[in-house]
């Protein structure tokens, strides 16, 4: 069994060009389909100027635009604005109502997966399960660094899903949890900001050895008397975990969509940081059926040095996806 891994793009990948007015939402969709990434993940606050309003005409406009390009929606990224009012948090009832409204928007747009921010409490989501089931939308809690698949907070959501016996609550992995090597884009940015090469190399070496990040931060900040750029670089290790790719099959039943985070692709279409070469074979072997949705976040690390080319970066990632998926399927066939 090799599953059916599909390819898509989060419009978040093109935030630099959209912010600068160099690309429209339709430009992003058109580009995605041109490279065979037909699944579109949206961030309504960013991609829908009329949000939170959503009229029938708005829905029709989106459907017509996607149809023109042979695209389809894969995921809706919700945001829970718990600090809507200064000085107080939304009540539990207000949080449930906000999530219910997002589930309704998903249903109207024909979207069956909703990315839920990791901080949303499991008991709040439990109250939302009846709405998700009625509207046929899967609520996937984003497994985002520094959390990981086996983190106690993530397991609480899985426990709720198991207890309720629901197929409409689970998780949604962000591939940033599989950062095997320190991103070159991070290092280069910190060096441009004043980090000394020898200190930067020390931090990279510590990450390569998977030394506890607090130790590295202490070494850099206290023993090395690191400058601000060096301390900031060391602190990024708090959000640079390398989860075990071998465990992904155990959690595959709980997710239907993946945010394929990446910070930069080399010219030969490989990712020097995220362990896709280990994760994708595991997804193929366990027969996972869902969408790998590109989420390019390297823009913020290179924008000080020159123009950002999100399209080329995304294109390279999909060349890699095609290669790794094909190779993994061939390996499965040979072992059958």
N, C-alpha and C positions, 0 to 999 in steps of 0.2 A: 504494500500500500504506500503510495507516494504522495497522496493528497493533491490539493489543487491550490498552490500558492499563486496569488495574483499580485499584480504590481499597481501601485498608485502613488499619489503625491499629496502631501499636506500643503495647502496654499501658504502656510506659515513659512515654507521654504523660500518664498519669493518676497518676503517682507521688505527687504532692502529696496528692490526695484519698485515695488508698489508704493512705498513711502515716498520715494523720489519722483513718482509719477512717470516712471519709465515703462511700467507694465500695468495693464488693467487686470481685473479678475479674469476676464475672458481671455486675455493674452496668456495668463498662467494656465488656464484649462487647455487652450489650444496647444501650448508647448508640451504639456504633460501627455496628451494623446499622441502627439507627434513622435514620442519615444516609446509608445506602447504602454504608458502608465495611465490607464483609463479610469482608475478609481480616484475620486476627488474627496479629500478630507477638508472640511471648512471650519473656520473660526468665525462664528456669526458676528461677534462684536467687531472684528477686523474686516470681514468680507461682505457684510450686509449693512450698508449705510443707514437703512431704515430700522435696524434692530433697536429695541425689541419688537417693534411692530412687524407683522408678517401678513400681508394681505394675500388674497387669492391671486391677484395680479402679480405679486412678487413671486409666488410659487410658480406660476405659469412661466414667468420670465426665466427663472432658473432652469426649469425643466426644458424649455425650448433651447436655451443656450447650451446645456449639456448635450442635448440630442444633436445639435448642429455639429458637435465635435466627436460624437460617439463616446461620450463620457458618462459616468454615473457616480452618484454619491456613495461614499463608503463610511464616513464617520463625521459626527458633529462634536466639536470640542466645546463643552459647556464650561462656564465660569460661574462660581457661586460668590456673589459680591456680599460677603458677610459684613463688610464695613461700609455698607451703603449709607448709613447715617453716622455722622461723626460722634465718637465717644461711646458707641454701643454696638453690639453685634446683632445681627438678625436673630430673631427668636427661632426655636426649632420649627414651629409651624410655618414661619416665613421661609425658612430654608427648604422645607418640603414643597411649599407652593412654588418656589422659584424652580426647583428641579422638575416639578410636574409640568410647568410651562415649557421648559426645554424639551421634555419628552414629547409634548404635543407638537412642538415645532418640528422635531425629528419626524414624527409620524406624517405630518402634512407634506414634508419635503420628500418623503419616501426613504428616509435614512433609518437603518436598522441597528446602528452602533453609535453609542454616545460615550465619548471620553469623559470620565468623571475625575476632577482634580483629587489628588491623593489625600488632601487634608479633610475631605468630606467624611464625617463620622459614619461608621457602619450602622449605627442605630437609626441615623437619618435615612440612609439608603434602604434599610429594612422597611421603613414606612413608605418608601417610594416604589417598592417592588410591585404592589398591585397595579399601580399606574403603568409601570414598564411592561407588565404582562398584558394588560388590556390594550396598550398601544403597540405592542410587539417591538420594543426597542431594548437592546441589550445595554445595560449600564456597566461599563468597564472602568474600574478604578485604575488610574494611571500608575504603573509601577515605575517610579522615577527616582533616579539617584538623589540622595544617598540610600533610599529604600531599595529593596531587592525582592526577588520572588519569595524568599523564605523569611522575610522580616515579619515580626509579630503583628505589626499594624496591618500589613497586607493579608496575613493569615486570618485576621479577624473578619475581614470581608468574605473570604472564602468560607469561613465557618458559618456565617449568616446564610450564604447561598446554599450550602449543604443542608443546613437545618431546615430551610424553607423548601428545599427541593426545587428551586427555581432555575430556569435556564436564561433568566433575564438579568442576572447580577453576576459579576465576575471581575476579572482584571483586564488590563490592557498594558502590556509591557512596552516600555520605552527602551530602545536598544542602548541607551547611554549606560545602562547597568552592566554592559559587557565591555567596558573600556579596558582592554588588555594592555595597551601601551599609551603613554602620555601623548596627547595630540601635539604635533609639531606646530600647529597654528597657535596654541596656547603659549608654548615656549617662545616663539618668535615675537609675539605681541609683548610679553613681559620683558624680553630683552630690549625691544624698542623703547620700553618705558623705563629702562635703567637697570634691569637685573643683570648681574655679572654672569658671563657664560659659565664660569666654574660653579657658581651657586645653582644656576639653572640646571646644569648637568647633574649636580648632587640630587636635586629634587626629582629629576627624571629617573635617575638610578634607584632612588628610594621607591618610586612608584613601580618600577620594573620588578623590584624585589617584593612588592606588596607589603612594605613596612607600614605599620599602623600610622595613619596620617598625623595623629597628635604628636607622635615622636618626631616626625619630620618637621612639623611646624615649630616645635620647641627648639630643635637643632638650628633651624634657620633663623628664627626670631631672637633666640637668647644666645646660644653658643656662637653663632656666626655673626650676630648683630646685623642681621639682614636689613637692607633698605626696604622702603615701602613696597616696591615692585616685587622684590624677592619674597617678602612675607605674604603678599597677595597670591603669588604663584604657589607657594607652599599650601596656602589655605584652599586652593582649588582641589587639593587631594581629598578633601571632605566629600566632594561630589564626583569622585573618579573611581567607583568600585568596579571590580571584575567578578561578577557573579559566575557561578559554574554553569556553562552551557549544557552540560550533561543533564541538568535537572529540568530543563525547559519542557521536556516531554511530560513530566509529571504534572505540570500546570497547564499544558495545552488545552485540556477540556474546558478551562475557565476563560479562555480569550479567543476572540474572533478577528481581532485587528491588532496590528503592530505599528507603533510609531518608530520608523526606521531612522533614528537619530544618527547624524554624522556631522563631522566638523570640517572635513576636507578629503578629497580624493586625489590620488596621484595621477599623473598623465597616463599611466598604464592601467588605470581604472581599478585600483586597489585601495582599500581603506587602511591606513597605517595605524589606526587606533582601536576601532571597534571590531570585535572578533566575529565578523559575519562569516568568515570561512569555517568557524566552528558552530555557529548558531544555525545557519541555514541547513547544513546536513542533518542536524537534530530535528528541525522542523519537517524536513522531507521524510526522514525515517519514521516519525510518529504519525505521518499522514495528516498533518495540520492543514486545514482548509480555511484560508483567510487572505488578507491583503497586507503586503509589506508597503507601508506608506512613507515615502521619503520625507524626512524632516531635517532640512539643512539648517544648521545653526553656526556655521563657520563665518557667516557674514560679519558678525560683531567682533570677530577676532582678527579680521583682515581689512576692515573698512578704513582704518587709519593709514594703511600703507598704499592703498590704491583702489581702483574700481572693483566692485563685487560682481562676479559673474555666476549668479545662482543657477542659471540654466545649464551652464557647462558642468557645474558640480553635480547637479541632479542627473544630467545625462550620463556622466561617468558612473554614478552609483547604480543606475539601471543596467548599464553594460555589465557591471560586476554581478548584479542580481541574476541576470540571464545566465551568465557563465556558471555561477555557483549552484543555481537551481538545477541546471542541465547536468552538471557533473555529479551532484548528489543523487539525482534520479538514476543516472547510469550506474553509480555505485550500488544503489539498492537493487537494481535489476541483476547486476552481476552476482550479488549475494543471495538472490532468491533461489 
